[in-house]
Amino acid sequence: MNEHVIVEKVLSPTRVTVVCSTTACVGCKGEMFCTNKGRSFEASKPLFMNLKPGDPVDVHLKTGRTIASSFITLIIPLLFFPVVFFILSKVGASEMVSLFGGLGGIGLGFLIVWAYFRSAHDKYLPSVTPAED
């Protein structure tokens, strides 16, 4: 996915903060429900690009990474429910305890996913490319 954005701030030689321009919203089917208008986010940039605030650039989100991050965020925590439920059932806990343990397993799964994305933050950042007209 490619989006037209504007550089808001240069954070380091390899990272910038960008903000969605309102022109990127024209023609978007989700414009009425969008919560990203005017929202800034970080993106990685190649060292050869000399950017300054206000420069127009394109942000590229790799499809595979987008799918992988969605899968990790949604599926991994859900997998903890049956695992914890089964373990607690085999230990001899009641169904109610197993149920609440499984729900706690979902919470644990979200904590693990949060920790993973905190450590692998750079891997999932969108990348900046020169703007195409």
Secondary structure, DSSP 8 states (H G I E B T S, - for coil): -EEEEEEEEEEETTEEEEEE-GGGGTT-TTTTT-S-TT-EEEEE--TT----TT-EEEEE--HHHHHHHHHHHHHHHHHHHHHHHHHHHHHT--HHHHHHHHHHHHHHHHHHHHHHHHHTGGGG--EEEE---
